[in-house]
Amino acid sequence: MCPCPRGVLVSPWCPRVPPPGVTDVPASPGPTKKEKAADPVEWTVRDVVDYFTEAGFPEQATAFQEQEIDGKSLLLMQRADVLTGLSIRLGPALKIYEYHVKLLQRSHFEEDEGPEAFLG
C-alpha cells in the first residue's frame, strides 16, 4: 500500500514516484504483502483466515484454516455448515454467518446473476 495520504495522487514522499531526474527506480519498493483478490471466489484459505481475523474473529478464523475453507468453499457454505461444521461457539458462528458469509454470498451471486453462474 502506498503511504500517501488519501486523495493525493502524486506526492514527493510516495515510494512509487521517483525524485526528479531519477529514472532507474524499480517498480516496487520491495516485497509487499500479497493483496487479497476483490472477488471472494478467488480467495485462498489464507485470504479467508485473514478476512475473519480482520473482522474480529481471530479464534474462529483458525477453524476456516483447519477445514481448508477457501473463497469458493466459503461462498457455498450454508448456515448449518457454519453453525455445526466448523466446531466454533454458537454466538460467533451466528455472527459470522449472518454478517459475513451471507453478505459475501449475496453480493457475489447478485453480480453473477445467481449460483448457477458460479457452479457452472
C-alpha positions as CSV (number, residue, x, y, z in Angstrom):
1,M,0.0,0.0,0.0
2,C,1.2,3.5,-0.8
3,P,1.8,5.6,2.3
4,C,0.5,8.7,0.6
5,P,-2.5,10.4,2.2
6,R,-5.8,9.6,0.6
7,G,-6.8,11.9,-2.2
8,V,-3.2,12.8,-3.0
9,L,-2.4,11.4,-6.5
10,V,1.3,12.3,-6.5
11,S,3.3,13.3,-3.5
12,P,7.0,13.8,-3.1
13,W,7.3,11.1,-0.3
14,C,5.5,8.4,-2.4
15,P,7.9,5.5,-3.0
16,R,6.2,4.9,-6.3
17,V,7.2,8.3,-7.6
18,P,10.9,8.7,-8.2
19,P,12.6,12.0,-7.4
20,P,13.1,14.4,-10.4
21,G,15.8,13.2,-12.7
22,V,15.8,9.6,-11.5
23,T,14.7,7.0,-14.0
24,D,16.2,3.7,-12.8
25,V,13.8,3.0,-9.9
26,P,12.3,-0.5,-9.6
27,A,8.5,-0.6,-10.0
28,S,8.1,-1.9,-6.4
29,P,10.0,-0.6,-3.4
30,G,10.5,-4.1,-2.2
31,P,8.5,-7.2,-1.1
32,T,4.9,-6.4,-0.2
33,K,2.1,-8.4,1.3
34,K,0.1,-10.1,-1.4
35,E,-3.3,-8.3,-1.7
36,K,-6.5,-10.3,-1.3
37,A,-8.5,-10.6,-4.5
38,A,-11.6,-8.4,-4.6
39,D,-13.8,-11.3,-5.6
40,P,-14.2,-13.8,-2.8
41,V,-14.4,-16.7,-5.2
42,E,-10.6,-16.1,-5.9
43,W,-9.6,-16.1,-2.2
44,T,-7.2,-18.6,-0.9
45,V,-7.5,-20.3,2.5
46,R,-5.1,-17.7,3.9
47,D,-7.3,-14.8,2.5
48,V,-10.3,-16.3,4.2
49,V,-8.4,-16.6,7.5
50,D,-7.2,-13.0,7.2
51,Y,-10.7,-11.8,6.4
52,F,-12.2,-13.2,9.5
53,T,-9.2,-12.2,11.7
54,E,-9.5,-8.6,10.5
55,A,-13.3,-8.8,11.0
56,G,-12.7,-9.5,14.7
57,F,-12.9,-13.3,14.8
58,P,-9.2,-14.4,15.2
59,E,-10.0,-17.5,17.2
60,Q,-12.7,-18.6,14.8
61,A,-10.6,-17.9,11.8
62,T,-8.4,-20.9,12.7
63,A,-11.4,-23.1,12.1
64,F,-11.5,-22.0,8.5
65,Q,-7.9,-22.8,8.1
66,E,-8.2,-26.2,9.8
67,Q,-11.1,-27.1,7.4
68,E,-9.3,-25.6,4.4
69,I,-12.1,-23.2,3.5
70,D,-11.1,-21.1,0.5
71,G,-13.2,-18.5,-1.2
72,K,-15.2,-20.9,-3.3
73,S,-16.0,-23.1,-0.3
74,L,-16.9,-20.1,1.8
75,L,-19.4,-18.9,-0.9
76,L,-21.0,-22.4,-0.9
77,M,-21.4,-22.7,2.9
78,Q,-24.9,-23.0,4.3
79,R,-26.0,-21.9,7.8
80,A,-25.6,-25.4,9.2
81,D,-22.1,-25.7,7.9
82,V,-21.0,-22.6,9.8
83,L,-23.0,-23.4,13.0
84,T,-22.0,-27.0,13.3
85,G,-19.4,-28.0,10.7
86,L,-16.7,-25.6,12.0
87,S,-16.9,-26.5,15.6
88,I,-17.0,-23.0,16.8
89,R,-19.1,-21.4,19.6
90,L,-22.7,-20.6,18.6
91,G,-22.6,-16.8,19.2
92,P,-19.6,-16.1,17.0
93,A,-20.9,-18.7,14.4
94,L,-24.2,-16.9,14.1
95,K,-22.5,-13.5,13.6
96,I,-20.0,-14.9,11.1
97,Y,-22.8,-16.4,9.0
98,E,-25.3,-13.6,9.3
99,Y,-23.0,-10.6,8.9
100,H,-20.2,-12.0,6.8
101,V,-20.9,-15.3,4.9
102,K,-24.4,-14.3,3.9
103,L,-23.4,-10.8,2.8
104,L,-20.4,-12.1,0.7
105,Q,-22.7,-14.7,-0.9
106,R,-25.4,-12.1,-1.6
107,S,-23.0,-9.6,-3.2
108,H,-21.2,-12.3,-5.2
109,F,-24.3,-14.1,-6.5
110,E,-26.1,-10.8,-7.4
111,E,-23.1,-9.9,-9.6
112,D,-23.1,-13.3,-11.3
113,E,-26.9,-13.5,-11.6
114,G,-27.3,-16.4,-9.2
115,P,-25.5,-19.5,-8.0
116,E,-25.9,-21.3,-11.4
117,A,-23.3,-18.9,-12.8
118,F,-20.9,-19.8,-10.0
119,L,-21.4,-23.6,-10.2
120,G,-21.2,-23.8,-13.7
